[in-house]
């Protein structure tokens, strides 16, 4: 979420949101920091869930605030994690530029629900962060451009949004006024983008065909009843954020910071109770993780935004959770892109799980 938070509140909490089944299991990679004994290949003869590692996937939607870019990029090596950053492309344009070039389907030219970059300097800092993330092994994904609800979009509409996204990234260094600094490999990075998450987690029948046409491999726009394996659909692996138990009654909520923000304070900033919200969130993450780590080892996916809500409660909970989790034995905190080939590896090693 960004400045216009009200529409997301309404849509992310819709009870009618599609729930995807769990059909695929994944075997994530070994963290580099583990010892030789810990990284020895496990015996596959038993094919029990504990034979395989627990996968934790953390993603960020929008990825605009440069201060939080710095915070997340510093966090990753400390905790032993790789992230997926779903970019909103209007943050690589000023309003003057976007008002001329961006044509969102069903909206006036230059419209955006999340605004634009405030200056060329801001864009310059952002493209450097995106490039650093790529070099550090993080996954760069697409969140579209203007954060519009695509529930009624056709394949053509989605394809137009994907084309606008690619064009904005392609022009990023020029838009920042530092075109001469564009690094070798920037365009290859754009070509290598394989994932998308729909704004508001709102999709239509035209999305998957457009994703295939755009050369994408995965979509992370679904919501599932609990942690679930990605479901293949027409060549696209479809991931879903899970509903996880939270709070004194264990009532389920989407595993995303904004949904917790709405649960805890009705979407109204409340710094006074920030510590309480942090502890509730941390417990929810721990409980969701433990249920899978001690059980079937289904991947745990958690979503975040580059916004500190309720005094930063959810980012602090994330940092604490990853610090105590990612370096556990048989745990790997990986990006969506890193998970994709490992799904096939698990399938070959443990076909009975599918």
C-alpha positions in Angstrom: 0.0 0.0 0.0 1.0 3.6 -0.6 -0.8 6.9 -0.2 -4.2 5.8 -1.4 -4.8 3.0 1.1 -8.6 2.9 1.3 -9.2 0.9 -1.9 -6.7 -1.8 -0.9 -8.4 -2.2 2.5 -11.7 -2.9 0.9 -10.4 -5.3 -1.7 -7.8 -7.3 0.2 -10.5 -8.1 2.8 -13.1 -9.3 0.4 -14.4 -12.7 1.6 -15.2 -13.8 -1.9 -11.6 -13.7 -3.0 -10.6 -16.8 -4.9 -8.8 -19.5 -2.9 -6.3 -21.7 -4.7 -5.8 -25.4 -3.9 -2.4 -26.7 -2.8 -1.0 -29.1 -5.4 2.8 -28.7 -5.5 5.5 -29.1 -2.9 8.9 -27.4 -2.9 12.4 -28.3 -1.7 14.2 -25.0 -1.1 18.0 -24.6 -1.3 20.5 -24.7 1.5 21.6 -21.4 3.0 25.2 -20.7 2.3 26.0 -20.0 5.9 25.2 -23.6 7.1 27.9 -26.0 7.9 29.1 -28.8 5.7 27.3 -31.4 7.9 24.1 -29.4 7.6 24.4 -29.1 3.8 25.0 -32.8 3.1 22.3 -34.2 0.8 19.5 -35.8 2.8 18.5 -39.4 2.3 15.5 -39.5 0.0 14.5 -43.1 1.0 12.0 -42.1 3.6 10.4 -39.2 1.6 9.0 -37.7 4.8 8.3 -33.9 5.0 11.2 -33.4 7.4 13.6 -34.8 4.7 13.2 -31.5 2.9 13.8 -27.9 3.9 11.1 -25.5 5.0 10.8 -22.7 2.5 10.0 -19.1 3.6 9.1 -16.6 0.9 9.1 -12.8 1.7 7.9 -10.3 -0.8 7.4 -6.5 -0.9 4.7 -4.8 -3.0 5.3 -1.4 -4.6 9.0 -1.1 -3.5 9.1 2.7 -3.7 10.4 4.2 -0.4 14.2 4.5 -0.8 14.7 4.5 2.9 13.0 1.1 3.1 15.0 -0.1 0.1 18.1 0.5 2.2 16.6 -1.1 5.2 15.6 -4.3 3.4 18.8 -4.6 1.4 20.8 -4.3 4.7 18.5 -6.8 6.5 18.8 -9.6 3.9 22.5 -10.6 4.5 22.1 -10.2 8.2 19.3 -12.7 8.5 20.3 -14.9 5.5 17.4 -14.2 3.2 16.6 -13.3 -0.4 13.4 -11.3 -1.2 11.1 -10.7 -4.1 10.5 -7.0 -4.9 7.3 -6.4 -6.9 7.9 -3.0 -8.4 5.2 -0.4 -9.3 6.6 1.3 -12.4 5.1 4.8 -11.9 7.8 5.3 -9.3 10.3 5.3 -12.2 8.5 8.4 -13.7 7.8 11.9 -12.6 4.2 13.0 -12.8 5.1 15.2 -15.8 6.6 12.3 -17.7 3.9 9.8 -16.6 1.1 12.2 -17.6 2.4 12.1 -21.1 3.4 8.4 -21.5 1.4 6.1 -19.2 -2.0 5.1 -20.5 -3.7 2.8 -18.0 -6.6 0.7 -19.3 -10.0 2.2 -18.5 -8.5 5.4 -17.0 -7.4 8.7 -18.2 -3.8 9.2 -19.5 -1.4 9.6 -16.6 -3.7 8.3 -13.9 -2.1 6.5 -11.0 -3.5 5.3 -7.7 -0.1 5.5 -6.1 1.3 8.6 -7.6 4.7 9.1 -9.1 8.3 9.8 -8.2 8.7 13.3 -6.8 12.0 14.1 -8.6 14.7 12.7 -10.9 17.0 12.4 -7.9 14.5 10.1 -6.2 14.4 7.9 -9.4 18.2 7.9 -9.5 18.4 6.5 -6.0 15.7 4.0 -6.7 17.3 2.5 -9.9 20.5 2.1 -8.0 18.6 0.2 -5.3 16.9 -2.0 -7.9 20.2 -2.8 -9.5 21.9 -3.6 -6.1 19.0 -5.9 -5.3 19.5 -7.7 -8.6 23.2 -8.0 -8.0 22.6 -9.3 -4.5 20.5 -12.2 -5.9 17.1 -10.8 -5.1 14.1 -11.4 -7.4 12.7 -8.3 -9.2 9.1 -8.8 -10.1 6.3 -6.7 -11.5 3.4 -5.0 -9.7 2.2 -3.3 -12.8 2.3 0.5 -12.9 -0.5 2.6 -11.5 -1.9 0.1 -9.0 -5.3 -0.3 -10.6 -7.9 -3.0 -9.9 -7.8 -5.4 -12.9 -10.8 -7.6 -12.0 -12.5 -6.5 -15.3 -9.4 -6.3 -17.5 -9.1 -8.3 -20.7 -5.9 -10.1 -21.8 -5.2 -7.0 -24.0 -5.5 -4.7 -20.9 -3.1 -6.8 -18.9 -0.7 -7.0 -21.8 -0.7 -3.2 -22.1 0.1 -2.9 -18.4 3.0 -5.3 -18.8 4.3 -3.4 -21.8 4.1 -0.1 -19.9 6.0 -1.7 -17.0 8.8 -2.9 -19.2 9.1 0.4 -20.9 9.3 2.3 -17.6 12.2 0.0 -16.4 13.9 0.3 -19.8 13.8 4.1 -19.5 14.6 4.2 -15.8 18.2 5.5 -15.9 17.2 8.1 -18.6 14.2 9.2 -16.5 16.6 9.7 -13.6 18.8 11.9 -15.8 21.7 9.5 -15.5 21.3 7.5 -18.7 25.1 7.3 -19.1 25.3 5.4 -15.8 23.0 2.6 -16.9 24.9 -0.6 -16.0 25.7 -3.4 -18.3 23.0 -6.1 -17.7 20.2 -3.8 -16.8 18.2 -4.8 -19.9 19.0 -8.4 -19.3 17.6 -8.0 -15.8 14.3 -6.7 -17.3 14.2 -9.6 -19.7 14.7 -11.9 -16.8 11.7 -10.7 -14.8 9.5 -13.8 -14.3 6.9 -12.9 -11.7 3.9 -10.6 -11.1 1.5 -9.8 -8.3 -1.7 -8.0 -9.1 -2.6 -4.8 -7.3 -5.3 -5.5 -4.7 -4.7 -9.2 -5.4 -7.4 -8.7 -7.9 -7.3 -10.7 -11.1 -9.4 -11.7 -14.1 -9.6 -14.4 -16.7 -7.3 -12.4 -19.0 -4.4 -12.3 -16.6 -2.8 -15.7 -17.1 -2.9 -15.6 -20.9 -1.3 -12.2 -20.7 1.4 -13.4 -18.3 2.2 -16.3 -20.7 2.4 -13.8 -23.6 4.8 -11.6 -21.6 7.1 -14.6 -20.8 6.4 -14.7 -17.1 6.7 -18.0 -15.2 4.8 -17.3 -12.0 2.0 -15.2 -10.5 1.7 -14.4 -6.8 -1.8 -12.9 -6.7 -3.9 -15.6 -5.1 -5.0 -16.1 -1.5 -5.2 -19.6 0.0 -7.0 -21.0 3.0 -3.6 -21.7 4.6 0.0 -22.2 3.5 -0.3 -24.0 0.1 1.9 -25.2 -2.7 1.7 -23.2 -5.9 -0.9 -24.4 -8.5 0.1 -24.6 -12.1 -2.2 -23.0 -14.6 -1.5 -22.9 -18.4 2.3 -22.8 -17.8 2.2 -20.3 -14.9 2.9 -21.3 -11.3 0.3 -19.5 -9.2 1.3 -18.7 -5.6 -1.1 -17.5 -2.9 -0.6 -15.5 0.3 -2.1 -17.7 3.1 -4.7 -17.0 5.7 -2.9 -17.5 9.0 -4.3 -17.5 12.6 -3.7 -14.3 14.5 -4.7 -12.7 17.8 -6.3 -14.1 21.0 -9.0 -16.0 19.1 -6.8 -17.2 16.3 -9.1 -15.7 13.7 -7.4 -16.0 10.3 -6.1 -13.0 8.3 -4.2 -12.7 5.0 -0.5 -13.0 5.8 0.3 -9.4 4.6 1.2 -6.4 6.7 -1.7 -4.2 5.4 -4.3 -6.8 6.4 -2.8 -6.9 9.9 -2.9 -3.1 10.0 -6.6 -3.2 9.2 -7.2 -6.0 11.8 -5.3 -4.3 14.5 -6.4 -0.6 14.1 -9.0 -0.5 11.4 -6.4 0.9 9.0 -5.8 4.0 11.2 -2.3 4.7 12.4 -1.9 3.8 16.1 1.6 4.3 17.4 0.6 4.0 21.0 0.0 0.3 20.8 2.8 -0.4 18.3 4.6 -2.8 20.6 1.5 -4.9 21.2 0.8 -5.1 17.5 4.4 -6.1 16.9 4.2 -9.0 19.4 0.9 -10.2 18.0 2.3 -10.2 14.5 5.5 -12.0 15.5 3.5 -14.7 17.3 1.3 -15.2 14.2 4.4 -15.6 12.0 6.0 -18.0 14.5 2.9 -20.1 14.8 2.4 -20.3 11.0 6.0 -21.2 10.5 6.1 -23.9 13.3 2.9 -25.5 12.0 4.7 -26.2 8.7 8.2 -26.8 10.0 6.9 -29.5 12.4 4.4 -30.7 9.8 4.3 -31.0 6.0 6.8 -28.3 5.3 4.5 -26.3 3.0 6.2 -23.0 2.0 5.2 -20.0 4.2 4.6 -16.8 2.2 4.3 -13.4 3.8 3.7 -10.1 2.1 4.8 -6.6 2.9 4.8 -3.0 1.6 7.4 -0.3 1.7 5.3 1.5 4.3 5.7 1.4 8.0 2.3 1.0 9.5 1.4 1.4 13.2 4.7 2.8 14.1 6.7 0.2 12.1 5.2 -2.8 14.0 5.1 -5.1 11.1 8.6 -4.4 9.8 10.0 -5.0 13.3 8.1 -8.2 13.6 9.5 -9.3 10.2 13.1 -8.5 11.1 12.8 -10.4 14.4 11.1 -13.4 12.7 13.7 -13.7 10.0 16.6 -13.3 12.4 15.5 -16.2 14.4 14.2 -18.4 11.5 16.3 -18.2 8.3 19.4 -19.8 9.7 17.6 -22.7 11.4 18.6 -26.1 10.3 16.5 -27.2 7.3 15.2 -23.7 6.6 15.8 -21.4 3.6 14.4 -17.9 3.2 14.2 -17.6 -0.6 12.6 -15.5 -3.3 9.8 -16.7 -5.6 12.3 -17.0 -8.5 14.6 -19.2 -6.4 11.7 -21.4 -5.6 10.6 -22.2 -9.1 13.2 -24.7 -10.2 13.2 -26.3 -6.7 9.5 -27.2 -7.1 10.5 -29.5 -9.9 13.4 -30.9 -7.9 11.1 -31.8 -5.0 8.6 -33.3 -7.5 11.3 -35.6 -8.9 12.7 -36.5 -5.4 9.3 -37.0 -3.8 6.6 -37.7 -6.5 4.3 -39.2 -3.9 3.8 -35.7 -2.4 2.0 -34.5 -5.6 
